[in-house]
Amino acid sequence: MKNVKTILGLVLAAGALFFTSCSQTDEIDESMVLADKSAAFATALGDSCTYDGEITEADVEGLLFMLEEEKLAHDVYLNFYNSYGTAIFQNIANSEQAHMTAVQTLLEGYGIAYTEPGAEGEFENEDLAALYVTLTAQGAASLVDALVVGATIEDLDISDLNQRMGATANADIIRVYGNLKKGSESHMRAFVSNLTALDGEYTNQYISDEDYAAILAGSNSRGNGNGGNGNGQGGSNGYNTAGGDCDGTGTATSNGNQGGNRQNGKNGN
Protein backbone atom coordinates (compact mmCIF):
# COMPACT_ATOMS: atom_id res chain seq x y z
CA MET A 1 0.00 0.00 0.00
CA LYS A 2 2.92 2.31 0.67
CA ASN A 3 3.95 2.05 -2.98
CA VAL A 4 0.53 3.18 -4.17
CA LYS A 5 0.56 6.24 -1.93
CA THR A 6 4.08 7.33 -2.81
CA ILE A 7 3.51 6.94 -6.54
CA LEU A 8 0.96 9.78 -6.45
CA GLY A 9 3.77 12.23 -5.82
CA LEU A 10 6.52 10.51 -7.77
CA VAL A 11 4.62 10.28 -11.04
CA LEU A 12 4.13 14.04 -11.15
CA ALA A 13 7.85 14.56 -10.71
CA ALA A 14 8.52 11.93 -13.35
CA GLY A 15 6.36 13.81 -15.80
CA ALA A 16 8.51 16.91 -15.44
CA LEU A 17 11.65 14.86 -16.05
CA PHE A 18 10.41 12.89 -19.05
CA PHE A 19 8.13 15.34 -20.84
CA THR A 20 8.90 16.00 -24.50
CA SER A 21 7.02 17.72 -27.27
CA CYS A 22 7.65 14.86 -29.68
CA SER A 23 4.39 13.56 -31.12
CA GLN A 24 5.69 11.40 -33.96
CA THR A 25 3.55 8.35 -33.36
CA ASP A 26 4.92 6.76 -36.51
CA GLU A 27 8.14 6.15 -34.58
CA ILE A 28 6.39 3.69 -32.27
CA ASP A 29 7.97 0.29 -32.58
CA GLU A 30 4.93 -1.78 -33.50
CA SER A 31 7.00 -4.97 -33.24
CA MET A 32 6.69 -4.54 -29.49
CA VAL A 33 2.94 -4.11 -29.23
CA LEU A 34 2.40 -7.85 -29.08
CA ALA A 35 4.29 -8.01 -25.79
CA ASP A 36 1.32 -9.70 -24.21
CA LYS A 37 1.29 -10.88 -20.61
CA SER A 38 -0.54 -14.04 -21.60
CA ALA A 39 2.28 -14.82 -24.03
CA ALA A 40 4.63 -14.97 -21.08
CA PHE A 41 2.49 -17.75 -19.66
CA ALA A 42 3.49 -20.16 -22.46
CA THR A 43 5.90 -21.99 -20.19
CA ALA A 44 3.03 -22.74 -17.81
CA LEU A 45 0.56 -24.12 -20.32
CA GLY A 46 -1.09 -27.24 -18.98
CA ASP A 47 -0.44 -26.40 -15.35
CA SER A 48 -3.40 -25.95 -13.04
CA CYS A 49 -3.97 -24.90 -9.46
CA THR A 50 -4.86 -27.35 -6.71
CA TYR A 51 -6.93 -24.91 -4.60
CA ASP A 52 -6.06 -26.94 -1.52
CA GLY A 53 -3.33 -24.76 -0.02
CA GLU A 54 -3.68 -22.70 3.13
CA ILE A 55 -5.14 -19.24 2.59
CA THR A 56 -4.33 -16.57 5.16
CA GLU A 57 -6.02 -13.23 5.70
CA ALA A 58 -2.96 -11.60 4.15
CA ASP A 59 -3.35 -13.83 1.08
CA VAL A 60 -6.98 -12.79 0.71
CA GLU A 61 -6.12 -9.12 1.08
CA GLY A 62 -3.33 -9.52 -1.46
CA LEU A 63 -5.52 -11.18 -4.07
CA LEU A 64 -8.24 -8.58 -3.72
CA PHE A 65 -5.68 -5.79 -4.02
CA MET A 66 -3.90 -7.34 -7.03
CA LEU A 67 -7.23 -7.74 -8.83
CA GLU A 68 -7.77 -4.00 -8.59
CA GLU A 69 -4.15 -3.14 -9.37
CA GLU A 70 -4.42 -5.13 -12.60
CA LYS A 71 -7.69 -3.31 -13.29
CA LEU A 72 -5.88 -0.01 -12.74
CA ALA A 73 -3.41 -0.88 -15.47
CA HIS A 74 -6.21 -2.08 -17.78
CA ASP A 75 -8.27 1.07 -17.32
CA VAL A 76 -5.35 3.50 -17.66
CA TYR A 77 -4.16 1.84 -20.86
CA LEU A 78 -7.63 1.90 -22.39
CA ASN A 79 -7.84 5.58 -21.53
CA PHE A 80 -4.57 6.21 -23.35
CA TYR A 81 -5.63 4.13 -26.33
CA ASN A 82 -8.78 6.22 -26.65
CA SER A 83 -6.64 9.38 -26.49
CA TYR A 84 -3.81 8.41 -28.82
CA GLY A 85 -5.05 5.43 -30.84
CA THR A 86 -1.66 3.77 -30.34
CA ALA A 87 -1.93 -0.01 -30.57
CA ILE A 88 0.45 -0.81 -27.72
CA PHE A 89 -2.06 0.49 -25.18
CA GLN A 90 -4.96 -1.55 -26.50
CA ASN A 91 -2.91 -4.74 -26.77
CA ILE A 92 -1.50 -4.45 -23.28
CA ALA A 93 -4.94 -3.53 -21.89
CA ASN A 94 -6.23 -6.81 -23.35
CA SER A 95 -3.38 -8.57 -21.62
CA GLU A 96 -4.23 -6.89 -18.31
CA GLN A 97 -7.73 -8.30 -18.73
CA ALA A 98 -6.21 -11.78 -18.82
CA HIS A 99 -4.38 -10.92 -15.61
CA MET A 100 -7.60 -9.89 -13.93
CA THR A 101 -9.22 -13.13 -15.01
CA ALA A 102 -6.31 -15.15 -13.58
CA VAL A 103 -6.69 -13.51 -10.17
CA GLN A 104 -10.47 -13.92 -10.27
CA THR A 105 -10.04 -17.61 -11.06
CA LEU A 106 -7.91 -17.98 -7.94
CA LEU A 107 -10.46 -16.11 -5.84
CA GLU A 108 -13.26 -18.33 -7.09
CA GLY A 109 -11.20 -21.50 -6.72
CA TYR A 110 -10.66 -20.72 -3.04
CA GLY A 111 -14.24 -19.57 -2.52
CA ILE A 112 -13.28 -16.01 -1.64
CA ALA A 113 -16.05 -13.45 -2.00
CA TYR A 114 -15.14 -10.41 -4.08
CA THR A 115 -16.77 -7.49 -5.81
CA GLU A 116 -16.60 -7.87 -9.57
CA PRO A 117 -14.73 -5.08 -11.37
CA GLY A 118 -16.84 -2.00 -12.01
CA ALA A 119 -16.79 0.55 -14.79
CA GLU A 120 -13.57 2.09 -16.07
CA GLY A 121 -11.97 4.24 -13.38
CA GLU A 122 -14.08 2.82 -10.54
CA PHE A 123 -12.27 1.04 -7.69
CA GLU A 124 -13.07 -0.28 -4.24
CA ASN A 125 -9.63 0.81 -3.05
CA GLU A 126 -9.58 4.59 -2.55
CA ASP A 127 -5.82 4.87 -3.11
CA LEU A 128 -6.11 3.12 -6.48
CA ALA A 129 -9.07 5.33 -7.41
CA ALA A 130 -6.96 8.42 -6.70
CA LEU A 131 -4.01 6.93 -8.55
CA TYR A 132 -6.16 6.37 -11.65
CA VAL A 133 -7.02 10.08 -11.73
CA THR A 134 -3.38 11.08 -11.25
CA LEU A 135 -1.99 8.71 -13.88
CA THR A 136 -4.53 9.49 -16.59
CA ALA A 137 -3.96 13.22 -16.06
CA GLN A 138 -0.20 12.69 -16.30
CA GLY A 139 -0.52 10.69 -19.51
CA ALA A 140 -2.81 13.27 -21.10
CA ALA A 141 0.14 15.65 -21.56
CA SER A 142 1.74 13.74 -24.44
CA LEU A 143 2.25 10.28 -25.87
CA VAL A 144 5.69 10.14 -24.26
CA ASP A 145 4.16 10.95 -20.88
CA ALA A 146 1.60 8.18 -21.41
CA LEU A 147 4.37 5.69 -22.15
CA VAL A 148 6.21 6.82 -19.01
CA VAL A 149 3.04 6.18 -17.02
CA GLY A 150 2.84 2.71 -18.56
CA ALA A 151 6.41 1.93 -17.51
CA THR A 152 5.67 3.32 -14.04
CA ILE A 153 2.63 1.08 -13.63
CA GLU A 154 4.59 -2.03 -14.61
CA ASP A 155 7.44 -0.97 -12.31
CA LEU A 156 4.99 -0.68 -9.42
CA ASP A 157 3.27 -3.93 -10.35
CA ILE A 158 6.52 -5.89 -10.37
CA SER A 159 7.49 -4.45 -6.99
CA ASP A 160 4.11 -5.30 -5.47
CA LEU A 161 4.17 -8.83 -6.91
CA ASN A 162 7.65 -9.40 -5.48
CA GLN A 163 6.41 -8.35 -2.04
CA ARG A 164 3.26 -10.47 -2.27
CA MET A 165 5.17 -13.58 -3.38
CA GLY A 166 7.59 -13.14 -0.51
CA ALA A 167 4.74 -12.95 1.98
CA THR A 168 2.83 -16.11 1.03
CA ALA A 169 3.47 -19.84 1.25
CA ASN A 170 0.54 -20.75 -1.02
CA ALA A 171 1.89 -22.51 -4.12
CA ASP A 172 -1.10 -21.55 -6.29
CA ILE A 173 -0.71 -17.86 -5.48
CA ILE A 174 3.05 -17.98 -6.03
CA ARG A 175 2.51 -19.62 -9.43
CA VAL A 176 0.01 -17.02 -10.57
CA TYR A 177 1.94 -14.04 -9.22
CA GLY A 178 5.11 -15.35 -10.86
CA ASN A 179 3.40 -15.50 -14.22
CA LEU A 180 1.91 -12.05 -13.79
CA LYS A 181 5.38 -10.75 -12.99
CA LYS A 182 6.79 -12.24 -16.20
CA GLY A 183 4.08 -10.44 -18.11
CA SER A 184 4.79 -7.12 -16.41
CA GLU A 185 8.45 -7.47 -17.28
CA SER A 186 7.48 -7.99 -20.91
CA HIS A 187 5.30 -4.90 -20.80
CA MET A 188 8.02 -2.80 -19.23
CA ARG A 189 10.37 -3.72 -22.06
CA ALA A 190 7.71 -2.72 -24.57
CA PHE A 191 7.06 0.66 -22.98
CA VAL A 192 10.76 1.46 -22.58
CA SER A 193 11.48 0.42 -26.16
CA ASN A 194 8.78 2.73 -27.47
CA LEU A 195 9.98 5.55 -25.25
CA THR A 196 13.46 5.15 -26.69
CA ALA A 197 12.03 5.34 -30.21
CA LEU A 198 10.52 8.72 -29.30
CA ASP A 199 13.69 10.00 -27.60
CA GLY A 200 12.11 9.55 -24.19
CA GLU A 201 13.44 7.60 -21.23
CA TYR A 202 12.34 5.95 -18.04
CA THR A 203 14.16 5.58 -14.72
CA ASN A 204 13.05 2.78 -12.40
CA GLN A 205 11.33 3.98 -9.22
CA TYR A 206 10.30 0.81 -7.35
CA ILE A 207 12.41 -2.16 -8.43
CA SER A 208 16.17 -2.27 -7.95
CA ASP A 209 18.65 -1.09 -10.55
CA GLU A 210 19.85 -4.68 -10.92
CA ASP A 211 16.36 -6.03 -11.53
CA TYR A 212 15.57 -3.22 -13.96
CA ALA A 213 18.72 -3.88 -15.98
CA ALA A 214 17.97 -7.61 -16.07
CA ILE A 215 14.43 -6.97 -17.29
CA LEU A 216 15.58 -4.70 -20.11
CA ALA A 217 18.20 -7.27 -21.10
CA GLY A 218 15.51 -9.94 -21.44
CA SER A 219 13.40 -10.66 -24.48
CA ASN A 220 9.67 -10.74 -25.09
CA SER A 221 8.17 -14.11 -25.84
CA ARG A 222 5.12 -14.38 -28.02
CA GLY A 223 2.20 -16.74 -28.02
CA ASN A 224 -1.50 -16.90 -28.60
CA GLY A 225 -2.48 -16.92 -24.94
CA ASN A 226 -5.22 -19.44 -25.64
CA GLY A 227 -4.43 -22.08 -23.04
CA GLY A 228 -7.03 -23.38 -20.64
CA ASN A 229 -10.72 -22.77 -20.99
CA GLY A 230 -10.70 -19.00 -20.87
CA ASN A 231 -13.84 -18.24 -22.81
CA GLY A 232 -16.21 -17.35 -19.99
CA GLN A 233 -18.77 -14.66 -20.70
CA GLY A 234 -19.59 -13.40 -17.23
CA GLY A 235 -18.55 -10.01 -16.04
CA SER A 236 -19.44 -6.55 -14.90
CA ASN A 237 -19.56 -3.47 -17.11
CA GLY A 238 -17.51 -5.10 -19.83
CA TYR A 239 -15.11 -7.15 -17.72
CA ASN A 240 -14.75 -10.88 -18.13
CA THR A 241 -14.83 -12.86 -14.89
CA ALA A 242 -14.97 -16.51 -15.88
CA GLY A 243 -12.81 -19.14 -17.48
CA GLY A 244 -9.10 -19.73 -17.88
CA ASP A 245 -6.53 -21.73 -15.97
CA CYS A 246 -5.31 -20.28 -12.71
CA ASP A 247 -2.03 -19.62 -14.50
CA GLY A 248 -3.76 -16.96 -16.57
CA THR A 249 -3.40 -18.81 -19.86
CA GLY A 250 -7.03 -18.33 -20.82
CA THR A 251 -8.31 -15.96 -23.47
CA ALA A 252 -9.68 -12.76 -22.00
CA THR A 253 -12.89 -11.30 -23.38
CA SER A 254 -14.75 -8.15 -22.50
CA ASN A 255 -18.40 -8.71 -23.29
CA GLY A 256 -19.95 -9.51 -19.91
CA ASN A 257 -22.74 -7.37 -18.55
CA GLN A 258 -23.54 -8.74 -15.13
CA GLY A 259 -22.59 -7.13 -11.85
CA GLY A 260 -22.62 -7.61 -8.12
CA ASN A 261 -20.60 -9.60 -5.63
CA ARG A 262 -19.30 -13.11 -6.06
CA GLN A 263 -20.28 -15.24 -3.05
CA ASN A 264 -18.70 -18.67 -3.14
CA GLY A 265 -18.71 -21.67 -0.89
CA LYS A 266 -15.85 -20.78 1.42
CA ASN A 267 -13.92 -17.73 2.52
CA GLY A 268 -10.27 -17.30 3.27
CA ASN A 269 -9.11 -17.79 6.83
PyMOL commands that set and color helices and strands:
alter all, ss='L'
color gray80, all
select helices_A, chain A and resi 2-18+25-27+30-32+37-44+57-84+87-109+126-139+143-166+171-197+209-217
alter helices_A, ss='H'
color red, helices_A
select strands_A, chain A and resi 114-115+235-236+239-240+261-262
alter strands_A, ss='S'
color yellow, strands_A
deselect
rebuild
show_as cartoon
